[in-house]
Amino acid sequence: MRIWRALAGVVLAAVIAFGAGAGTDTVALLHTNDVHDHIRPNYDGVGGLAYVAGYVRKVRAERPDTLLVDAGDLMNKGNLMATRSDSVATFEAMGQVRYDLVAPGNHDFSRGIEHLQLCAQSGPVPIHCVNVLDEAGRAPFPVSKLVDVDGVKVGVVGVTTAGCAEGVFDRDATIRALAQEAERLDIEAHLIVAVCHFGSKECAAMSPLAPAVDVFVAGHQHEALQEPKVVEETGAFIVGAGDFARYVGRLDLTIDLDTEAIVCADGWLALMSHAQVPYDEGMAEWIEIREQAICPEATTVLARAREALDAGVAARLAAEGMRAMAGAEIGLIRVRRMLAGLPEGDIDINAAFMTLRDADMPVVVTNLSGAEIGDFIGSVDSVWHRIEWAGFRAKIDYTAPKGRRVGENDLDPKRYYLVAMSQEDWVGAVMPRLTYCPDRAVAVFAFTPADALVACLTNFGDEALSADAVAAAVP
């Protein structure tokens, strides 16, 4: 199909009167991306696959011309039961929503292609990808499909991030593969949709090189595009639905079947508000049963918060937990390793687990001097990259030049302290800053930062948590 180029720059909801006659038909394109193991309802009252399922069911009942796709990254960063099942539970839940096509994201390759194939079969989830080969040089997934959407033939191609894993094509080869497959499908299709684990800028750059593609469904960058972007050179539409199952994107299209022109396009994001979107009771029951089988402790309440606690406060609690569990003097953690804060009200084990990007990463302990600790916490580029700690007091001014950000503190620069941190922080941030020291010992523990956060929250007992209470309790 070719989009009528005059659409570029026109208000998307405007109907082009010429040609919008008896030869037109419609497609309701629903899309998600970067779900990242968010199966359960999210704690802030927005999102979760049970609400996505409820919304999709409602739209399908109203619109038999519905097409549902996902632009990848189903795995990692989410619920405890998803992680404990190596994301198999996520694919089982996605299978219940009945997607027409899912493109894999870079996180979906984290356990290898064979595990991704296993997950896809467990749903089943129809993974398609045009730019990946297995070790034998074969395509491990179908590359595309031609879908009859209530009379409209839609060619859909799956594409993942170039070079994101072994066997995935580089950028140039990826664009060639997409362009060739889109041209092949275009012989029969009225509409071509590329479901891409790329950000919108990359989709826009690819569009002139794959001109047969009419709609790009973007992912990877977690962009919540409240309305579609239009590529000026080609007229192609680009849509993206944020992350963590907080939105379902919708693009309503009217197509002239004779000219294969889009004569009307209206796109928006539907917020998966728990107060407004129907809850899929069948999936809700399945979640409860599956969670009890995989991790019955997930719903155990650890503490109660008087207010929502941001990622920095959660990080400080994790630092204190690591320090205490490891028998160390100091705990350190980069706030960028946190995915979220803690919710207001009851905090269960699942909520604690979901705060951490590396929830299953082991904790390590090593010796660092006061000078090295001060250098580390004062080296960051912005408040977002800041370090939280437990076990000493210090004042930090992130507006000051590097080397002068650490103000009044009780660290002895010449003394060595026993310091606990995640293995990711040790390998990725602390160790590269150190001069070689042959006597510097490193111990790896069996527990994780998430385990440490759970233990720390438990220690607060019945006390209602607040940011001030944490600041007072954790030096």
N, C-alpha and C positions, 0 to 999 in steps of 0.2 A: 504494500500500500504506500501511497505518497500523500503526505499531508499537504493540503492546499496552502502554499507558502504565504498567502495574504493573512493567514491567521496570526503570524508572529507579530507581537505587540498589540493585538486586539484583546479587549476584555474577554476573559476566558468563557464567561457564561453567555456571551452574545451569540445569538443564532444568526447564521448566514442564510439569508432568505433564499438566495438563488441556489437551486439544487437540492433544497431540503424538502423534497416532495415524497412521492410514494415509494421511491427507491431507497429510502433511508431505513436504518435499523440502529439499535442502541446496545451499549455494553456498560455495565456498572463494574468498574475495575476496583477491587478492594486490595489493599496492600499493607504489609507490615515489614519490619526489619529490625535487626539487633534486639531480638527478644531476650537473649542472654539468660536462659534458664528461669525466667520469671513466670512460674506456673501459678503459684498461689496469688490471691489478691494482694496487691501492694499495700503497705501499711499506711500510706498517706491518703487512701481513699480513691486512688486512680490507678487502673491498670491491673494486669494479670490475665493469663490465658483463659480463665473461666469467663471473664467479661468479654474478651475478644470473641470467644465462642458464642456467647449470648448475642452479641451485636451482629455477627455474621449470620447466625440463624435467622434473626429478624429481617435482615436485608434480603436474604435469599427467599424468604417467604413472600416478600413484596416484589422482588425483581428476579424472575427466572433467568435473566441475562447477566447473572453475576459471575465474575471471574476473580478468584482469590489467589494471590501470590505472596511470597516472602523473599526478601533480598538478603538473607543470610545472617550468620552469627546467632544460631540458636543456642550454642553452648557457652558455659562459663559465666561467672560473675553473679549467679543467682541463688535460687533456693537450695537449702541443705539437701533435700531429697534428690534434687537434680544432680548435685555434685556426688552424693553417695552412690548414685546409680550410673555415674559416668555419663550423665545427660540422656540416658536411655528413657527416663521418665518424661523428659521434655519432648522427645520425639513421639512418645506414646500420646501425650496430650495434643501435640500438633496434629497427629493423625486423626484425632477425634474432631478437629475443626474442619478437616477435609480440604486441605489446600490443593489447588490445581497444579502448582509448580513452586518449588523452593530452590533457590540458588544457594550454594554453600558459601559461608564466609571464612575468613582466615582462622577464627577461633574454632570453627567446626573441623579443622584439620589438626587440632592440638593433640589428638591421640592417634592420628594416622588415618589413612584412607580406608583401611579395612574396618576400623571401628566406626567410622562414619557410615559405611555401607551397612554395618550391623544395626546402627541406630535408625537408619532410613527404613530398614526392613521391619523394625519393631513397631513403627507407627501404624501402617506404613506411611512414609512421607515421600512424595515424588520429587527427589532431588534430581536436578538437571544441570549440567555444566558443560560448556563448549570448550573450555580452555584448561583441562586437566587430564593427565595421563597417569596410569599406575606404573609400577616398576617394569611391567612387561611391555609398556608402550601402548597399551590399549586404553580407551576411554572407559573409566569405571562407572560412569553414569550416562544415561541418555543425554544428548546435548540440547534437545529442544522438543517441542510437541506442537501439533496443530490441533486447536481446541475449537469445537463447534459450540459457540456461546449463544444458544437460542437463535440460531440462524446466521450469526456472524462468525466467519472463520478467522480465528486469532492465532497467529504464530507467536509462540513464546519461547525465548532463549534464556538459559541460565548462564551467568558469567560471574566468576569470582575474581578477587583482587590479584592482579598480576604478580607472579613471583612470591605469593604468600606462603607457599609450602613446596616441598620437593614434588616435581611433576606438574606444577602449574606454570603455564606459559609466561614469558615476559610480556611487557606492555605491547610491543609492536605485533608479536604473534597473537596476542589476545584480541587486538583490534581487527586483525585480518580474519581470525576465526569467527568473530562476531559478524563482521560485514558479510562474509561468504555465507554463513548460515542464514542471516536475515534475508539476503538476496534469494537464496534457495526457497525459503518459506514464502517469500513475497509472490512467487508464481501462483500460489493457491490462496493466500490469505488476503483478507480485507484490511487487517490491522496487524502490525508487528510490535511486540512488547519485549524489551530487553530487561530482564530482572538481574540487576548488577550489584555486586558487593563493592561499589565504588561510591565516592562522594559525588555531589551534584556538579562540582567543577570538573571532575574527571569525565563524568557523563557528557557534559557540554563540549569538552575537548574531543571526545570520541565521536560525537554525532556527525560532524562533516565527513568523517572517515568511514562511517557506517550509515549512509543516508537512507537506507531502507527502514531503519528503526523509527517508529512513530512515537513510542513512549518508552522512557527510561525510568525504571523503578530503582531508586538509589538506596544504598545502605552504607555501612562502614563508618561514616562520620557522625552518625546519630543525629542527623539533621531533621528537625520537625518543620517541614515546609508547609506553612499554613495555606498556601496556594501554589499551584504548579509554576515552575519556571518554563520559559519558552526559549529554545535555542534560536538565536536570530538568523543564523545561516541556513538552518534546515526546517525550522518550525516545529521540531520535535519537542514534546513535553517531558519535563523531569519532575518526579514526585518523590517524596521521602517522608517516613512516618515516625521519626524520633527513635525511641528505644524503650526497652523494658515493658513492652506490651501496654504502653500508656496511651497510644493512639492506634486507630485503624484509619489509614488513608483511603480516600474515595475519589475516584475520577469518573464522572458520568460523561460518556461520549455518545454523540450521534454521528453516524457514518453514512455517507452516500455509497451504497453498494455498487453503483455503476462506475463512478469516478474514483472510488476508494479515497475520498476526501473526508476529513473530519469537519463536519459542518457546525458542531456545537461541542463545547467542552467546559465542564464545570468541576472544579476540584477543591477539596477541603480535607481537614483532619477531624475525625470524630474522637473526642476525648472519652476514654473509657472510665467515666465517672461512676463510682459504685452507687451513687445516688440516682443516676439517670439511665444507665445502661442495664439491660436485663442480664441477670446472672444465669449462667447455664447450670441448672441444678444437677443434671447428669454428670457434668465434669466436676462439679463441686463435691459430689458424693465419691467420685473416682479419686479425687485428690486426697480426701480424708482417708480412704482405704489404703491407697498407695503409700501415703506418708506414714501411716501406722506400720506398714510392712517394712519400709526402708529405714525410717528414722523416727520412731515413736517419741523420742525426746524433743523433737522439733518444737512442739507446742508448750513445753514446760516454761512457765513464767519465772524469770530470774529477778526482775526488779520492776519498779514503776517510776515513770518520769513525769514530773509536773509540767514539763514542756518538751517540745521536740529538741533534741540535742544534736548540734551540727557535727560534721565529720571531724573537726578539730577536737571536740570534747570526747567523741568516741575514740579517737586516736590516743588521747592521753590515758583513757581508761585501759586501752589495749597495752600501752607502754607500761603502766603500773602492773597489769596482770603478768606480762612477760617478766618483768623485774622480780616479782614475788615468786612466781612458779619456778624460775630458773635459779633462785637464790642469789641473784645478782644485786649490785648496788644501784645500777641505773638501767632504765629501759628507754629505748629510742625507737621512733617510727616516723617515716615520711607520711605526711597527710595525703599525698598523692596516691598512696597505696590504699586509701580508703575509697569505697564506692559511695557511701552514704553515711548519714548520721543515724541516730536512734530515735524511734517514734515516741510521741507523747503517749502516755498511758502504759499499759502492760508491755514489757519487753520480754519476748520469749527467745529461746535459743536460736530459732531461725532468723529472727531480726538481728541478733548479735552477729551471726555468721555472715549475713548479707552486707554488713558494713565494710568488709575487707575484700580488697581485690585479690589478695593472695591468701585466701582463707585456709587453704590446705598446704601452705608453705611452712616448713619447719622453722623453729626458733633456734638461733645460734647464740653462743656467748663467747666473748673474747675480751682481751685487755686493751683498753684505750686510755691514753693519757688525758688529763684535763684539757691540755692544749689541743689535742686532736678532736676531742668532743666539741670544744668551743669553735674550732675551725669548721667542723661539719655543720653544726647548727647555724653558723653565720654565713655559710657559703651559698645559700639558695638564692635564686633569681627573683622570687616573688613570694608573697604571702601564701599563694596557692601551693607552692612547692615547699612550704615550711616544714620543720621538724617539730614533733611533739615529744615530750620526755617525761620521765618520772624519776625521782631520786635526787634531784638537786634543784636549786632555784637560780634563775637567770632572767634578765630583762633583754629583749631583743628589739632592735629598731631596724626594720627592713627598708626604711628609707635612707639609711646611712650607707656609705660605700662598703663594699666587701672588705673584711678585715677589721672593721670598726662597728659591726652590728651588735656584737655581744657586749652588753653593758654590765652592770653590777651583777655578780654571780658568786656562788660559793664553791666553784671548782678550783682545785689546786692544779695549775698547769703542768707541774712536774710529776704529779702522782698518777699512778695507773689504777684505773677502776675496772671492776668486772661489769661488763655491759651486755645486755640482752637485746636482740633485735631479730627481725625476720631474716631468713637466709637471702631473700631478694634484696633487702636493703644492704646487707653485708656485701654481697657480691656485686651489686649494681651501683652502689653509691658510696659506701664507706671504704671498702678495701682499695678501690682505685686511687683514693686520696692519700693513702699511707705510704711512707717510706718503708722499705723492706726491713723486717725485723725477724730474725730467725727464731727468736724465743716466743713469738706471739702465738699462743695456743688458741684454737678454735674448737669449741664443743658444739655438737649438733644434738638437739633434744627431739624427743618423739612428739611433743605437743606443738601446736600451731598458735599463731597470734589470735585466731578465733577462739581456741580453747582458753587462752589467757584472758581474753575479754569476757568470756562466760564466767570464769572463776572470779574475776574482779567484780562483775555485776552482782554475783551471788553474795559477795562479802558485804555489800551495802544493805542486805537484809530488807527490812520493811521501810527503810528511809526513802522518802520520795526524792528522786534525783532532779537536779537542776544544774545548769552550767556553773553557778556560783558554788554549789555544794561540791561538785567535782574539783573545782579549782582550789577549794579549801582543803579537801581531803588528799589530793595528789600533788605533792610538791614538784 
